[in-house]
Amino acid sequence: MIRIGSAWRAPLRAAPLVRARTFSSTSVRASLWKSRWVRYPVYGLGSLAFSATAVLGGLLIYDSMTYHRVLVTDTDTSLERACEWGGPANRPILSRANAPPADGRPPKERLVIVGGGWGAVSLLKSLDPDVYEVTLVSPTNYFLFTPLLPAVAVGTVGVRSVTESLRRLLARTRGQFVQGAAVNVHPHESLDRHTLQAMDGARGLLEVELISPQWDGSADGERKPSDTSVMYVPYDKLVIAVGSVTNNHGATGLEHAFRLKTVRDAQRLRKQLLENFEMASLPTTSDEERKRLLSFVVCGGGPTGVELAAEIHDMIEEDVYKNYPSIVEREAQVHVLQNETHILNTYAEAISKFAEQRFRSEDVDVVTNAQVTQIHPDGVSFEQFNPLTGEKFMRTIPSGCTVWSVGVTMNDFTRRLSTTLPNQGHRHALKVDSQLRVLGTEPGTVYAVGDASTLDSDLKGYIFGHLDRFDKDKDGELTLAEFTQLIKVLRLKFPIANEQLQGIKPLFEKYDFDKNERLCANELAEMIADATKNMTSYPPTAQIASQEGKYLAHKLNRYASLRARDALPRDAEDLDEAIHKPFVFRSLGSIAYLGNAAAFELPIPGPFKTLFGGLIAMYAWRSVYLSEMVSLRTRVLVLGDYIKRSLWGRDVLWL
Amino acid sequence: MIRIGSAWRAPLRAAPLVRARTFSSTSVRASLWKSRWVRYPVYGLGSLAFSATAVLGGLLIYDSMTYHRVLVTDTDTSLERACEWGGPANRPILSRANAPPADGRPPKERLVIVGGGWGAVSLLKSLDPDVYEVTLVSPTNYFLFTPLLPAVAVGTVGVRSVTESLRRLLARTRGQFVQGAAVNVHPHESLDRHTLQAMDGARGLLEVELISPQWDGSADGERKPSDTSVMYVPYDKLVIAVGSVTNNHGATGLEHAFRLKTVRDAQRLRKQLLENFEMASLPTTSDEERKRLLSFVVCGGGPTGVELAAEIHDMIEEDVYKNYPSIVEREAQVHVLQNETHILNTYAEAISKFAEQRFRSEDVDVVTNAQVTQIHPDGVSFEQFNPLTGEKFMRTIPSGCTVWSVGVTMNDFTRRLSTTLPNQGHRHALKVDSQLRVLGTEPGTVYAVGDASTLDSDLKGYIFGHLDRFDKDKDGELTLAEFTQLIKVLRLKFPIANEQLQGIKPLFEKYDFDKNERLCANELAEMIADATKNMTSYPPTAQIASQEGKYLAHKLNRYASLRARDALPRDAEDLDEAIHKPFVFRSLGSIAYLGNAAAFELPIPGPFKTLFGGLIAMYAWRSVYLSEMVSLRTRVLVLGDYIKRSLWGRDVLWL
């Protein structure tokens, strides 16, 4: 029974002179209690009090049991054990973590995954836990939920809320962790006999530069070689998932710009943003300098650039404004420079327009058709193209903080591979076939996923390299039957060209210009040229890296299970193709944050292909990201950060 | 009325064939419902569900109203306004934020507070909001809850949970904020006529070095002068609350040690701790190097050192162990080096003993009587004294991470003041009188609180400087009446000597060696020497800084209110003494964290003077700190961090 009113009663009892009123007030209380307007709120408050007590009490009891050594360990990822030395530089070669099985079965294959981003983690999560000896090599010991990096850069969410321990993610597969950056790959045929013995039958060695305490965590080239040491990790299967670095796109002076690829980038950027306001508010700062300090230039009108511009604008309006209303009002300005005609140009036109209109109404300056040529310490120069007059002219805008968010390219490791391997030559990524095998490597050993890879689209090279095989009658031309066979193989080898290779008969008739019922080399070349022109390679997004990782996990699972049952097809021309279908990307749509608004592009035709709106869309956008996170921990922490922002705003401290 | 069971009922209704059973299962449900074992848990879960919905729904609605510019600003602390230039270096002199009152009343006095720690914040919180024009000068724009810094260093709580915006704390008094480090004080008599005009009647100028974006946040001397610029802040009243820096106590090689005074220190230390485990786990690391990497040496057995050692030990046992069980088991070792006979030697003996016994059982190595002489990059050398044999011998222990936590001393600013002002000369702090006025400055203008200050204990200097005043009959000796007068004044001027100056008559008789009923100079000198010997100066703690700040706020409030009513005593010999009693420290006790245990020393005699114990004491320790925090925000965030640790452990990421 719930008892209320005792607090009311106490003073009445203490004052006998008013006892006469007690009775009536008791009956008033009784009748009050009958009213739902009294009873339900009391029930509600009682529920809240009970729940708070129950939850906090439960947590306290649980908490009191957590202060001791945890004996069930996640995973002993220590690599401290005896190693043979060898390899080109005579350095330690990581030995197997476990002794081979006693029953004479072949030991598990060694799967080495390089990188700790979307591709690697999605692969890890879908991999059968017991079929490989897994080693993960990553320069950071955490996975970063990159889509929220713009939010981290302004303090909407905390950096520890969007990172998850790679060791924890690795625990399921009882894998080992090497904190280091991959430098090179040495296939077994290039190694001397001693090394081959030491690596115990592996298909090659991955050369790893161990990360030193002095390393500052940036992705590209700020490591000091003298502080690092080298180690070799033997692999039977190697998965390259190292991601990408920022591309300079022909601009100079990038050392004066911030990037937004790593945690460190976000931390540095946040500090600079806050410092600029502090500096601008000083009486020693000139008006011109103040204008410069409060001009924030984002180069790049893609999703990251747009989201960052939106987040910076949010931070200024919702938090910074409180401390410096006058200077924010007068001077603060966010600029977005985009080299295309619209921002978010990879999205549907309706979304681009919505974003531009939204930015206009929020007073974010969007400059389109602007090709950045140089970044100065105090400004950005760009060539602007006027689409009406066709004129080009140079402009320079002052900038207190420039962020470069334009495209991606290979890091040192993948660039080294790309130049040494045959059949490569893409400018920004490693070319892989439709089975995600890196071109030019021994089939079934080296795979690449995510930003580090791009699906090979060289139809021409393939067709003319294999024309003999399809031209059964050796007349130098293809009949419809021969052409049908060719297209079927092409669809398997180049799933990205599927759309262009629909309708075999119409295609054959379209390009059979002389109507001789055969396609000669010229006619074939014409067809290939047209198909290639309309093909678009997959964008470097978390979504595709995730799908590639998952695809590869399934294939590797299947391979290992067939191998364990000794059921691998023996005479297959192409083992990968024989056991698994090629990779095809299925878009789940795109989303973009636009400053207390959001836009969604769904992979469906019709009126609901694009959706956008204000706060409700923003909440939907947050829900999508919360559901995409890799662990419950990060979900709870990010939700907590949203609540924190709501109650106390973003903190604007120099930490 | 609560309705349950409708979900069960629905499928039954949809299936008429089993209607016959409906009755009996309804009655089973009804009788189940009568059982309290069913009803109460359902009520409980219902309450939880209702509460969760209500709280989250409420938050969501509130949240949706926070996405806009906040028009009621905390405080416009921007300093951007026209300033005269002047002063010794001809730099801007900050002008008044507000125009003088139109009704001809004198404008408010300008109160300048230097520093953003315990003393400054406690002063700010107790200051009447409308009586001064407040300017806060601090190199960081946040207040740091220093007692939890050891916990921050290992990730038990987050750094943003123990910091609070100084601007937010300043908002109540509508003060201004200058982000900079104080360099010097120029009293008005040293300044030229032009400057005096520009500073509008102020008592002096505070020279401030504005903090540049390049500054790394450390407390001592890593600023680059070329990146800074200088400004003058005029004051009518100046409060120095700049705290202290670490003291080297005669050891060399301190550049190889971490400290634990600032946020940056804690962040660096955390990174180093985690990196050492990572390095130690590599196969390229030799056994000797591994031993070194996992040896953590804390120099200093005071509260900070002990708490840090305990926290490091907690982190290793509860979190790091999971990832590296074998090397932690075999090699990890925390050492505490203490130059006294016991750790926590300022606490009661029972607490020291409990702490030592606790550390012994937890396998933390406590080395007492160890005077550190040199810190090497890879170890610590110290001279150990054996109290049994009286021998001294040198030892060196390898160290992968050395933390220096031994005493405090003046920073550059206070040292500069200390050397230029008369009557100073303390080695580690500015001497202040019992009204907290800095000795050697114009009375009523410059005050100091917290670690930066120490109460003057020079009884001898005072007595022999003022003997004439007390020796009314000018015979060179003091009668009992004269002596009584002297002691009364001494108690007022030197409250720290109160204990030693109890019982005037017995004191007089004790030192009247020749029993001539008069104290001659020698007898007086003897008395002073004895009293001074037993006096202990207040320790540099948050508690005393807080009390000093509050005391000063009350005095400044009283001064301003008297001044506003034009009621200041006109002919007072000493205005401060005339309007307010001297500062006396009242200890509230001490607490110390000892690794999932805690000890309390209460300011009461008897058996409850010392309390210590395990987890329950730890929860009490946490409660004390939660209640001592400066804002609800930090309380909630720290509580959240404790829950986070409980659920997912400390994160061991290199962030």
HADDOCK unambig.tbl for C-alpha pairs under 7 A between the chains (distance, minus, plus):
assign (segid A and resid 47 and name CA) (segid B and resid 47 and name CA) 4.70 0.50 0.50
assign (segid A and resid 47 and name CA) (segid B and resid 51 and name CA) 6.32 0.50 0.50
assign (segid A and resid 48 and name CA) (segid B and resid 51 and name CA) 5.16 0.50 0.50
assign (segid A and resid 51 and name CA) (segid B and resid 47 and name CA) 6.33 0.50 0.50
assign (segid A and resid 51 and name CA) (segid B and resid 48 and name CA) 5.18 0.50 0.50
assign (segid A and resid 51 and name CA) (segid B and resid 51 and name CA) 6.62 0.50 0.50
assign (segid A and resid 63 and name CA) (segid B and resid 646 and name CA) 5.12 0.50 0.50
assign (segid A and resid 66 and name CA) (segid B and resid 646 and name CA) 6.35 0.50 0.50
assign (segid A and resid 67 and name CA) (segid B and resid 318 and name CA) 6.63 0.50 0.50
assign (segid A and resid 67 and name CA) (segid B and resid 596 and name CA) 6.84 0.50 0.50
assign (segid A and resid 68 and name CA) (segid B and resid 317 and name CA) 6.55 0.50 0.50
assign (segid A and resid 68 and name CA) (segid B and resid 318 and name CA) 5.69 0.50 0.50
assign (segid A and resid 69 and name CA) (segid B and resid 317 and name CA) 4.82 0.50 0.50
assign (segid A and resid 69 and name CA) (segid B and resid 318 and name CA) 4.83 0.50 0.50
assign (segid A and resid 70 and name CA) (segid B and resid 318 and name CA) 6.08 0.50 0.50
assign (segid A and resid 70 and name CA) (segid B and resid 322 and name CA) 6.51 0.50 0.50
assign (segid A and resid 73 and name CA) (segid B and resid 322 and name CA) 4.56 0.50 0.50
assign (segid A and resid 73 and name CA) (segid B and resid 323 and name CA) 6.90 0.50 0.50
assign (segid A and resid 74 and name CA) (segid B and resid 322 and name CA) 5.68 0.50 0.50
assign (segid A and resid 74 and name CA) (segid B and resid 323 and name CA) 6.56 0.50 0.50
assign (segid A and resid 75 and name CA) (segid B and resid 322 and name CA) 6.71 0.50 0.50
assign (segid A and resid 75 and name CA) (segid B and resid 323 and name CA) 5.79 0.50 0.50
assign (segid A and resid 76 and name CA) (segid B and resid 322 and name CA) 6.98 0.50 0.50
assign (segid A and resid 76 and name CA) (segid B and resid 323 and name CA) 5.09 0.50 0.50
assign (segid A and resid 76 and name CA) (segid B and resid 324 and name CA) 5.28 0.50 0.50
assign (segid A and resid 76 and name CA) (segid B and resid 325 and name CA) 6.22 0.50 0.50
assign (segid A and resid 77 and name CA) (segid B and resid 323 and name CA) 5.90 0.50 0.50
assign (segid A and resid 77 and name CA) (segid B and resid 324 and name CA) 6.33 0.50 0.50
assign (segid A and resid 78 and name CA) (segid B and resid 281 and name CA) 4.81 0.50 0.50
assign (segid A and resid 78 and name CA) (segid B and resid 282 and name CA) 6.99 0.50 0.50
assign (segid A and resid 78 and name CA) (segid B and resid 324 and name CA) 5.50 0.50 0.50
assign (segid A and resid 79 and name CA) (segid B and resid 281 and name CA) 5.43 0.50 0.50
assign (segid A and resid 79 and name CA) (segid B and resid 282 and name CA) 5.28 0.50 0.50
assign (segid A and resid 79 and name CA) (segid B and resid 283 and name CA) 5.62 0.50 0.50
assign (segid A and resid 80 and name CA) (segid B and resid 281 and name CA) 5.16 0.50 0.50
assign (segid A and resid 80 and name CA) (segid B and resid 282 and name CA) 5.38 0.50 0.50
assign (segid A and resid 80 and name CA) (segid B and resid 283 and name CA) 4.58 0.50 0.50
assign (segid A and resid 81 and name CA) (segid B and resid 283 and name CA) 5.93 0.50 0.50
assign (segid A and resid 92 and name CA) (segid B and resid 284 and name CA) 6.79 0.50 0.50
assign (segid A and resid 141 and name CA) (segid B and resid 653 and name CA) 6.07 0.50 0.50
assign (segid A and resid 141 and name CA) (segid B and resid 654 and name CA) 6.82 0.50 0.50
assign (segid A and resid 142 and name CA) (segid B and resid 653 and name CA) 6.19 0.50 0.50
assign (segid A and resid 165 and name CA) (segid B and resid 653 and name CA) 6.56 0.50 0.50
assign (segid A and resid 213 and name CA) (segid B and resid 275 and name CA) 5.99 0.50 0.50
assign (segid A and resid 275 and name CA) (segid B and resid 213 and name CA) 5.96 0.50 0.50
assign (segid A and resid 281 and name CA) (segid B and resid 78 and name CA) 4.84 0.50 0.50
assign (segid A and resid 281 and name CA) (segid B and resid 79 and name CA) 5.46 0.50 0.50
assign (segid A and resid 281 and name CA) (segid B and resid 80 and name CA) 5.17 0.50 0.50
assign (segid A and resid 282 and name CA) (segid B and resid 78 and name CA) 6.98 0.50 0.50
assign (segid A and resid 282 and name CA) (segid B and resid 79 and name CA) 5.28 0.50 0.50
assign (segid A and resid 282 and name CA) (segid B and resid 80 and name CA) 5.37 0.50 0.50
assign (segid A and resid 283 and name CA) (segid B and resid 79 and name CA) 5.61 0.50 0.50
assign (segid A and resid 283 and name CA) (segid B and resid 80 and name CA) 4.57 0.50 0.50
assign (segid A and resid 283 and name CA) (segid B and resid 81 and name CA) 5.91 0.50 0.50
assign (segid A and resid 284 and name CA) (segid B and resid 92 and name CA) 6.80 0.50 0.50
assign (segid A and resid 317 and name CA) (segid B and resid 68 and name CA) 6.52 0.50 0.50
assign (segid A and resid 317 and name CA) (segid B and resid 69 and name CA) 4.80 0.50 0.50
assign (segid A and resid 318 and name CA) (segid B and resid 67 and name CA) 6.64 0.50 0.50
assign (segid A and resid 318 and name CA) (segid B and resid 68 and name CA) 5.69 0.50 0.50
assign (segid A and resid 318 and name CA) (segid B and resid 69 and name CA) 4.85 0.50 0.50
assign (segid A and resid 318 and name CA) (segid B and resid 70 and name CA) 6.08 0.50 0.50
assign (segid A and resid 321 and name CA) (segid B and resid 69 and name CA) 6.99 0.50 0.50
assign (segid A and resid 322 and name CA) (segid B and resid 70 and name CA) 6.52 0.50 0.50
assign (segid A and resid 322 and name CA) (segid B and resid 73 and name CA) 4.56 0.50 0.50
assign (segid A and resid 322 and name CA) (segid B and resid 74 and name CA) 5.67 0.50 0.50
assign (segid A and resid 322 and name CA) (segid B and resid 75 and name CA) 6.69 0.50 0.50
assign (segid A and resid 322 and name CA) (segid B and resid 76 and name CA) 6.97 0.50 0.50
assign (segid A and resid 323 and name CA) (segid B and resid 73 and name CA) 6.91 0.50 0.50
assign (segid A and resid 323 and name CA) (segid B and resid 74 and name CA) 6.55 0.50 0.50
assign (segid A and resid 323 and name CA) (segid B and resid 75 and name CA) 5.77 0.50 0.50
assign (segid A and resid 323 and name CA) (segid B and resid 76 and name CA) 5.08 0.50 0.50
assign (segid A and resid 323 and name CA) (segid B and resid 77 and name CA) 5.90 0.50 0.50
assign (segid A and resid 324 and name CA) (segid B and resid 76 and name CA) 5.28 0.50 0.50
assign (segid A and resid 324 and name CA) (segid B and resid 77 and name CA) 6.33 0.50 0.50
assign (segid A and resid 324 and name CA) (segid B and resid 78 and name CA) 5.51 0.50 0.50
assign (segid A and resid 325 and name CA) (segid B and resid 76 and name CA) 6.23 0.50 0.50
assign (segid A and resid 596 and name CA) (segid B and resid 67 and name CA) 6.83 0.50 0.50
assign (segid A and resid 646 and name CA) (segid B and resid 63 and name CA) 5.14 0.50 0.50
assign (segid A and resid 646 and name CA) (segid B and resid 66 and name CA) 6.38 0.50 0.50
assign (segid A and resid 653 and name CA) (segid B and resid 141 and name CA) 6.06 0.50 0.50
assign (segid A and resid 653 and name CA) (segid B and resid 142 and name CA) 6.20 0.50 0.50
assign (segid A and resid 653 and name CA) (segid B and resid 165 and name CA) 6.54 0.50 0.50
assign (segid A and resid 654 and name CA) (segid B and resid 141 and name CA) 6.81 0.50 0.50
